[in-house]
Amino acid sequence: ACETQLPVSFRHLILPEKYPPPTELLDLQPLPVSALRNSAFEGLYQDKFPFFNPIQTQVFNTVYNSDDNVFVGAPTGSGKTICAEFAILRMLLQNSEGRCVYITPMEALAEQVFMDWYEKFQERLNKKVVLLTGETSTDLKLLGKGNIIISTPEKWDILSRRWKQRKNVQNVNLFIVDEVHLIGGENGPVLEVICSRMRYISSQIERPIRIVALSSSLSNAKDVAHWLGCSATATFNFHPNVRPVPLELHIQGFNISHTQTRLLSMAKPVYHAIMKHSPKKPVLVFVPSRKQTRLTAINILTTCASDVQRHRFLHCAEKDLVPYLEKLSDPTLKETLVNGVGYLHEGLTAMERRVVEQLFSSGAVQVMVASRSLCWGMNISAHLVIIMDTQYYNGKIHAYVDYPIYDVLQMVGHANRPLQDDEGRCVIMCQGSKKDFFKKFLYEPLPVESHLDHCMHDHFNAEIVTKTIENKQDAVDYLTWTFLYRRMTQNPNYYNLQGVSHRHLSDHLSELVEQTLSDLEQSKCISIEDEMDVAPLNLGMIAAYYYINYTTIELFSMSLNAKTKVRGLLEIISNAAEYENIPIRHHEDNLLRQLSQKVPHKLTNPKFNDPHVKTNLLLQAHLSRMQLSAELQSDTEEILSKAIRLIQACVDVLSSNGWLSPALAAMELAQMVTQAMWSKDSYLKQLPHFTSEHIKRCTDKGVESVFDIMEMEDEERTALLQLPEAQIADVARFCNRYPNIELSYEVGDRDSIR
């Protein structure tokens, strides 16, 4: 072994300031639901609970009886969503046609809140509740008619960037941000930018937009609250142990470094933890992957059978399960459910997930095993939560990495049944070396820092296009609205500052702005005049309009040319920066290698662990309508959610250069992606329920277009298609809506055309 000693200087180290103590939970009389003083509002809660919990009671007056901006920091499962509802009810009391925007960083959470609030506010209070789609023209219509708009940060960023032209963005009365602690996460910069923008809009239109922020307990909540304009009296930052249901936490260490071996060694301890802490009450087990859900469910049942108590986790008659099991296609899942253990992963359909969740929530099935990524989208809770290992395989870096601490907190939060349990329990099974880490961060509030300084380019570009930033000074002023600016003075070394004087801060911001604008200039997104003024260029405007990365638009500009065809377009779009986070799972390269043999456009020297190669293959598989595994299908959906925007940006780049042929090819590709077919395929492929057999029967009879189908006699059509009546009705509906356009034209002044 070799050792080297180096002196480390702490001379210039500036420690962050000591954090203030958390908000004390006061011993208040629980507020009855009647405190809302409105019979319609009281009706929303009366059938669920008679009193609000201690946290809701303490924040009630500030949230419901004032218009102050409010910060509420409390552990997951503390009832913060009801605190947000207080603010909505306050807004509706003051203005029955008021507009509220609710932001949550997770798509799954947005859908969950939408379903809950649709029933609560639309069906009961007759207020329009809408969920944004990410498609700008649709979202503008939804924004115009919605009273309560539910969105992810990215979708609101797309809409609010052009706030000067969009009155409905300016007319927001209430802006609720859930899970605000995730500004420290991967997509945190977008969350930070939209919150800063709403405060900026409020200052520009000189009308208050109330902000209500909900978060986990934070050690630096004061900075977050100050950034969002919350006064000290409207900042509630409770300690992590302040839960409506007290939590008993056990952390179990395993001194095995190899991940798969460690998971194997945890199998029996999981069963023993169930028997010790929750032999009869509901149990939720989180595991790192989809594959592990099935393995763990089988392991629990195997150990249970060896205990000669095979059906101990099933709490209903087996015959009562039959109607539910008929809706499932996975034979292993059916088998485990019959024995009282269910599992959930990304590969199940929405219907299958609903069935399994229903069986667990009703108490018929006692144990549920769920994959890590579902912790944000599940509306179920248990008496005992077991976290079986805290590492997962990250395909991007081809290594096992730790769960984000916020995911762990979210999992722990599922051990929460306020009306049924006096306490919840949680067992965390992790590597021995991680025990102290979890002890610290699960018992104490977390600090949160900004990452905006690492990805400012796209946000700067968008603000330059909308003329919020017209020179370098505007860019510096823009940063003063951000959380990044607040934290730079509080924790300077974290942001590479050597001091906190006005000069240090000014120099650092100027350097940050200079570097960012210089990168945008090199990408031909903006121009810089007289080393001060900035103006958007065509590429920058295209990138901002279609919400794409500045490096992607640079790639398009450099790669597209007058001879680009569909094959080239697919390659260029697949290489967009937007796809660099498409997950590559363990051993998935073999699946992708097989897929590459089946697609029409073969790739040269593909690396099957490259997310861009995977994107290309899945786009081609989509156009060929290939059957894919559930995981690859969910990846395809993620790819398709961005594909049309990227193709439309290609059309704009090509048409700006006057290249007609590739521009038409890109337009055709957009239609191909929408219809999931290649341009050479039969037009009949667009029709619902049409398989290759149907198309072959039709072409054999000389029926080749939608119009041929429409012109057939009813009996002849029915005999040819051999479809059930309901499906024939779908085909008829499609045919009746199919556009029939006649185009006539003449060329004037032929001789002037070159």
Helices and strands as residue ranges (DSSP letters): G 33-36, H 39-42, H 54-64, E 70-73, H 80-94, E 100-103, H 107-117, I 118-123, E 129-131, H 136-145, E 148-151, H 153-160, H 167-170, E 174-177, G 180-184, H 188-205, E 210-215, H 221-227, G 232-234, E 235-237, E 247-254, H 259-277, E 283-287, H 290-306, H 318-325, H 331-338, E 341-344, H 350-361, E 367-371, G 372-376, E 384-388, E 391-394, E 399-402, H 405-412, E 424-431, G 432-434, H 435-443, G 452-454, H 457-465, H 472-479, H 483-490, G 492-495, H 502-522, E 526-529, E 533-536, H 538-546, H 550-559, H 566-574, G 577-579, H 588-598, H 611-623, H 630-656, H 660-675, G 683-686, H 692-700, H 706-711, H 714-721, H 725-737, G 750-752
